[in-house]
Every structure is written in C-alpha cells, then in structure tokens.
Amino acid sequence: MTDAAPALAPLLRPARLRPGARVAVVAPGGPVPADRLEAGLDLLRGWDLDPVVAPHVLDTHPTLSYLAGTDEHRAQDLQEAWCDPSVDAVLCARGGYGAHRMAGLLDWAAIRAAGPKVFVGYSDITVLHEAFALRAGFSTLHGPMVATEAFLEDAATREALRATLFEPESVRTLGLDGAVALVPGRARGVTYGGCASLLAADAGTPGARTSARGGLLVIEDVTEDPYRLDGVLTRLLRTGVLDGVAGVACGSWEGCGPYPQVRAVLADRLGGLGIPVVEELGFGHGPTALTVPLGVPAVLDAPVDGGRCTLTAELPALV
C-alpha cells in the first residue's frame, strides 16, 4: 500500500500591479491577428500599463500555420519575459494550440529562481498554468487574453481582470447571476484547472498532476461535442487525477452542443463523485470570461435552497 498523495497546498502569489507596470505580451499557442493585438494593447495602455510585445508574437510557423512561430521562439519569448526583472506581468495574446509543444523547452529552474509574476491566459494556456503550479509552485490567473473577443468586446470581462490586477481584494467572490448548483453543497480547497480537454491531454504525461486531493477543480471547454466531452471527463476519472477533488466549478461550454445535453454529461460524469458541482459560473470561452485565481484557497458554495452559487477566494489573488 502506498501513502495517499499530499493535499494541494496554496501556491506563491505574485505582486499586484501598479500604474506604470511593464507587462509583456507573449503568444505560446496559435497565431495572433495584428489588428486584435493592437486593440488589446490600447486597452492595456488605458489602464496605465506599459505593454511590450515579445519579438515573435506576430510570427507564424513556416510550415504549421496553426502555430505562432516555432516552438523554440515561443518558448524563448516566454522565458525571456519571465526572467526579465523589469517585467511585472506576462499576458498571453491568445490560446489556440501549441503550449504542449513548448512547455518542455522552458528552463523551469530559471523560472523558479526569477520568482512569481502575474501570468494570465486560458484555453491552451491551461498547460502552462499546470506547469507553473507543478514545476515552479506559482499561482496564476485563468483570465482573458489580450487579443481575444471577450477582452476586446465585453466590459464585465475587462473589469474583472483590471480589478484582479490592481485591486484583488475587491474581486475575491465570483459567479454570474445565472450560476446554479448541479450538485448542492459547500467545499473548500485550492483552485486548479482550466480547459478540460487540455487537462485530459496532460494526464499521464511526465510531471503531470497525479492527484486532486484537497483541490477545487475549475473547468470549461469549447467546441467539444457532448460525446467528446464525455470522453474528456472519463479520461480524467480513469487516470485518477480527480481522486480526492473537493468540488468542481464549471464555466462556459461554448459550442459544445445544446446545453441540456452538456448538463446531462456533467451530471453523469461528475454527479457520482459526491461533491458540490456548480455550473455556469462565468469563466472560460463564453461571452463573459471572469478571472479565476489558480493556486489559492477558496470556498465553493452551491446552496441547497437554490441561492446564488459562488466561488470565493480566501486570499486576494495577488499580494
């Protein structure tokens, strides 16, 4: 018999941003439209930030057009931004695909030595959230990206990120009014997660998470048909990486089919865990993408009486 895996522990939180902070924009995954990038940079400047674009953000891989430049260049941009002491935050321009290919090229010892910084992204960036948590011990932000539609067009999305960056104590509780309990209850744990299909793709790979004991899983996804979503959740269950999870907070399932079918899959795959499950909290690929701190202790409330469901961080996302 082996000892049980240790419970998830809170991770090191980075410092909040101040006016004039220098923020680097990187593209770990797919190609970035130049016009969307420039519009996002203008919004950051409006927050009195000083955005700098990494050298290869607007690159496209010479033969694989779904990648923003080569694996080596995408990794180099992130590495240099993180290890530059003048950079206070690293923001992703978009997701797409590619983080799996370059995560292993990063010098994680150097990243650990540089210390925690604000890191923001979602979707494909889930791979890097997990790597920062497991290889560096740093808390990160599952939040909107600079050149994406939600950041450019949704005021609630932008304000949630801005407040998290500058006034994190003001946004410790999140959850849209439409959030409901799939399985009622209350749970406490350390937040982790992201895009469900990326978590499933990571499961079983070297250095990946092997236990969720004491964790609060936050998950969402996009354009995964119900049967494919079933497969994603089944893989997470069969690999054991959900063993010991305290609760599940679900975000958006944009383009994943009629929502009643999605809900049926969530209920079938997660309902038997005997833990609280909340749906439609308002993060991920939907029209509103609230910012969720990862690696912090939090409480998931799914009232039995049908009251408002929330996820409340016990500490501000940033110090």
N, C-alpha and C positions, 0 to 999 in steps of 0.2 A: 504494500500500500504506500502511495506517495502522499506527501503533505499537500494540503489544499493550497492553491495559488494565493499569494497575498492579495488583500483587497486593494483596489485602486486608491492611490493617495493623491491629494491635491498637488498640482504642478507649480513650478515657479512662474509667477505672473510678471509680465513686463510693466514698465512705467507708462503712465498715461501720457498723451501728447499735450504739448503746449503750443500756443501760437508761434508760428515760425518754424515748427519742427520740419526736418527734412525727411521726406518719405520716398522710398524707391519703389518703382513700379516694375514688376517682372512678369514674364509670360512662361510659366512652367509647362503649359499644355498646348492648346491649339493656337492658330494664327489670329492676330488681333487686327480688326478693322481700324485704320488710321483715324477716320473721322470720329468713331466712337471713343477712341482713346483720347483724342484731343478734347472732346466734350467732357469726358470724365476728369481730365486734368484741370480744366477750367473750374469745375465744381470743387475740386480739392483746393485750388488757389483761393476760391471764395471762402473757404474755412480758414484762411491764413496759414495754409500749409505750403511747403516748398517741395513740390513733386519733381523727382528726377527720373527719367526713363532709362532703364537699363539698356545697354548697347544693342541687344539682339531681340528686343520686344517686337519689332515690326518685321522680323525675319520670317521666311517660310522655308521649311526643309527642302533641299534641292530635288528630292525625288518623292518624298512623302508629304503631300500638300496639306495633310491634316495636322501637321506639327509646326509649331512656331520656331523654326530653326532646328539645328542639330541638337541631339541630347547633350552633347558636351557644352554647347553655347548656352543652352537654357540652364544647365546646372551651374555654369560659370557665373551667369548673371545673378542667380540667387545667392551663390556662395560669396561673391564679392560684395553684394549689397549687405548681407548679414554681417560680414566681418569688417565692414567699413564703420569705424566708430562715429562718423559724422551722420550716419543714417539712423533715424529713430524708429522707423517702421518699414516693413516690406509688405506692399499691397499687390495682389495678383490682378492682372488686367482682365483675365477671363479663365474659364476652365477648358472644356473640350476634351482632349486626350493627350497624354504624354508624361504625366508626373511619374507613373510607374517606371517609365524607361530611364528617367534621370535621377530618381531618388537615391539609387545606389552609387551614383557618381559624386555625391556630396561628401565633403570631409566633415563628418559629424563630430569628431574630436575638436576641430577648429570652431565649429558652430557652438558647441557646448562652452568652449573657452571664451567666446565672444559674449555669452550671456543671453538672457531672454530679450526679445524685441517684439513689438506688435507685429503680428502676421495675420493677414486677412484673406479669406477666399472660401470657396465651397465647390461642390461638384467634383471634378477630377482632382481638385486640391485636397480632397479627403486623404489621399495617400500621404501627402506632406503633413497634414495635421497629425496623423498617426505616427509618422516618423519623428516629428518634433516631440511628441509626447513620449514615445518609447525609446528613442535614441538620444534625446537631449534633455528630457524632463521639463519641457517648456509648455506653458499654457498658450493657446492660440485662439483666434476668433473665427468661427464659422459665420461668414458675413458676405455682403455683396461685393462684387468686383468692379473695378474702375470703368471698364468698357462694356458693361452688360446692361441690358434693357432695364432691369429693376432699379439699378443705381441711377441711371440716367433719367428715368421717367416717373418713378414712384417716390413721392415726398416722404412717406412714412418709412420707407426703406432707408433713404438717405439720413433722416433724422435719427433713426435708431443707431446707425453706425456713428454719426457725428457725436451723439451723446455718449456712446460707449467709449469713443476715443478720448474725449475731453472731460466728460463728467460721468464716469462709470457708475458711481453710486446712485445716480438718478434713474438708471435703467436696469436695476437688478431683477425686476419681475417682468417677464414677457409672456405674451399669449394674446392672440387676436380674440375678439369677442365671440367668434364662431367656434373656438376650440371646445371640444366636447370629450367626455370620458368614454373610451371604448371599453375599458375595464376600470371601474372606480377604485379609488384607494389613494394612499399617500406614501411616498417613498423618498428616501434621502440617499444621495450618493454623489460620486464625482462624475461630471459630464464628460462624454466622449462620443465619437461617431462621425456622422456626415452622410454622404451619399451611400445608400445601402448596397448598390451593385459594386461600388469600389471597395467597400469593406469586405464583401464576399470574395472579390478578386484577390484581395490581400491575404485572406485567411489561408493558413497553412504554408505561407511563404516564409523564408528565413527571417527571423527577427520580428515577425508579426505578433499581434496580440493573441494570447492563448487562453485568456480568462476575462470575464467581465465582472468578477466578484466585487461588489461594492460600487458598481458603476451605474450611472443613469445614461442610457443609450438615447441619443438624438439621431433620428434617421429621416431621410426623404429620398426622392429619386425623380427621374424624368424619363418619359417615353419608354417605359418598361411595361409591356402588356401584362395583364393580371397573371397569366401563367408563368411569365418570366419573373415577375416579382415573387411569385410563389417559390420559384427555384432559387432565387437570391436568398430569401429568408430561410428556406430549407437548408441551404448550404451553411448559413451562419449557425443554424441549430445543430446540424450534424457534425460540424467541425468542433463543436464545444465552446466556441468563442462567445456564446451568450450565457454560458454557465455562470450562475450567481448574479446575473444582472438584476438590479433592484427595481427598475422601472424603465418604461420606454416612452419617449416623447416624439411624436410623429409630426413632420412638417408637411410640405406640399408633395403631391404626386402628379405633377403636371404632365399631361399627355400619356398617362398610364391606363387609359380606358375609362369607362363610366365609373364614377366614384363608388356607387353601391357595390360594384364588383371588386374594386380595390379594397373597400372596407371589409368585404367578406374574406379576402385573402389575409388581411391584417388580423382579423378576429380568429381565423382558423390557425394561423401560424404562431401568433403571439398570445392569443387568449388563454392557452393552456399553461402558460408559464406561472400563473398565479401571482402576477404582479400588476401594478397600475399601468395602464396604457392610455395615453392621451393622443387625440388626433387633431389635425388642422391647427397647430399652434402658430403657424405663420412664418416659417423659415424655409429656405431652400429655393427651388426653381419657380415658385409661384410669382404672381404679380407683386406681392409684398414679401420681402426677404429680410426678416428681422435678424439682428446679430445675436448669436448664441456663443457665450464663452465656453471653451472646452478646457477641461482640466481643473475645474473649480468645484467645490462642494455646493450642492444645490438641493432643493426640495421640489418634487413634482407633486402637484395637488390635482386630483381628479375626484371632486366631491361626489358622494353617493347621491346627494339630492339634486344633482344636475346643475349645480352652481358653476361659476366660471372656473375653467381649468387654467392653471398657470405653471410656469417653471421659474423658480426664484433662486437666484444665486445667493449663497450665504455670505459671499465676499464680493466686492466690486471686481469686475473683470480685469482691471488694471490697477496698479498701486499708485 
